[in-house]
Amino acid sequence: MRPLAHLLLKPFERWTAPLKPAGSTLTITVAGLPSSAKARIVVKCPGGYKRKVEDDVRFTGLRAGTYRIVTKPVRTTIGKATARQRVKKVSVTPNKGARFTVYYGIPGAV
């Protein structure tokens, strides 16, 4: 008689083979914020999926489509920082990734 653990794991063995990552990449870089501040960015993907971003990030395995990058103001110790572009649409194609830099600025700061 086989142990119960063997019966529970056996059906999933076919899924253990390594898979080649598919899709493209989207790289988002954050600039202009003090190191103590976190960005407030939401990436809206095709199909309704959303992801919050607070720092530089690279998404991999993405399907082709239009991705919306929505920025929100950030409170810092030296003032309120806002992004140059509040909303940006980025096209990700099957064979090419996309890059976007979110530039934050603080009015009156040097």
C-alpha positions in Angstrom: 0.0 0.0 0.0 1.3 3.5 -0.9 1.5 6.3 1.6 -1.2 9.0 1.5 1.3 11.7 0.6 2.2 9.8 -2.6 -1.4 9.8 -3.7 -1.8 13.5 -3.0 1.3 14.5 -4.9 1.1 12.1 -7.8 -1.5 14.0 -9.9 0.6 17.2 -9.9 3.9 15.6 -11.1 3.2 16.6 -14.7 3.3 20.3 -13.7 6.8 20.2 -12.2 8.7 20.5 -15.5 10.4 23.9 -15.9 8.5 26.2 -18.3 10.1 28.7 -20.6 8.9 32.2 -19.5 6.5 33.6 -22.2 5.6 37.1 -23.0 7.2 40.5 -22.9 8.5 42.8 -20.1 7.4 46.2 -18.8 10.0 48.1 -16.8 9.0 51.1 -14.7 11.6 53.3 -13.2 10.9 56.0 -10.5 12.9 59.2 -10.4 12.8 62.4 -8.5 11.7 61.2 -5.0 13.7 61.4 -1.8 15.0 57.9 -0.8 12.6 57.9 2.2 9.5 58.3 0.0 7.6 55.6 -1.9 6.0 56.1 -5.2 2.2 55.7 -5.6 1.7 54.1 -9.0 -1.0 51.7 -10.2 -0.4 49.6 -13.3 -3.7 48.6 -15.0 -3.3 45.5 -17.2 -5.5 44.2 -20.0 -8.3 42.1 -18.5 -8.7 44.3 -15.4 -5.8 43.2 -13.3 -4.1 46.0 -11.2 -0.8 46.1 -9.4 0.4 48.8 -7.0 4.0 49.9 -7.4 6.2 51.8 -4.9 9.6 51.6 -6.5 11.4 50.5 -9.7 9.9 47.3 -11.0 10.1 44.9 -13.9 7.1 42.8 -14.9 7.9 39.7 -17.0 5.8 37.2 -18.9 3.2 39.8 -19.9 0.8 39.3 -22.7 0.5 41.9 -25.5 -1.8 44.8 -25.0 -2.1 48.3 -23.6 -1.1 48.9 -20.0 -2.1 52.0 -18.2 0.3 53.6 -15.6 -1.5 55.8 -13.2 0.4 58.0 -10.7 -0.8 59.6 -7.5 0.8 62.5 -5.5 3.3 61.5 -2.8 3.8 63.3 0.5 7.5 63.8 1.4 9.3 65.5 4.2 10.0 68.5 1.9 6.6 68.8 0.2 4.1 67.1 -2.0 5.6 65.5 -5.1 3.5 65.0 -8.2 4.4 63.1 -11.4 4.9 64.9 -14.7 2.4 62.5 -16.3 -0.6 61.4 -14.3 -1.7 58.7 -16.8 0.4 57.0 -19.4 -0.7 54.3 -21.8 2.2 51.9 -22.8 1.9 49.3 -25.6 3.5 46.0 -25.0 3.9 43.9 -28.1 4.6 40.1 -28.2 8.2 40.5 -29.2 9.2 43.7 -27.6 9.0 45.0 -24.0 8.3 48.5 -22.9 10.0 50.9 -20.5 8.6 54.0 -18.8 10.1 56.4 -16.2 7.9 58.2 -13.8 9.4 61.6 -13.0 8.2 63.1 -9.7 8.8 66.7 -8.9 8.3 68.9 -5.8 7.3 72.5 -6.5 9.8 74.9 -5.2 12.4 72.2 -4.5 15.8 72.4 -6.1 
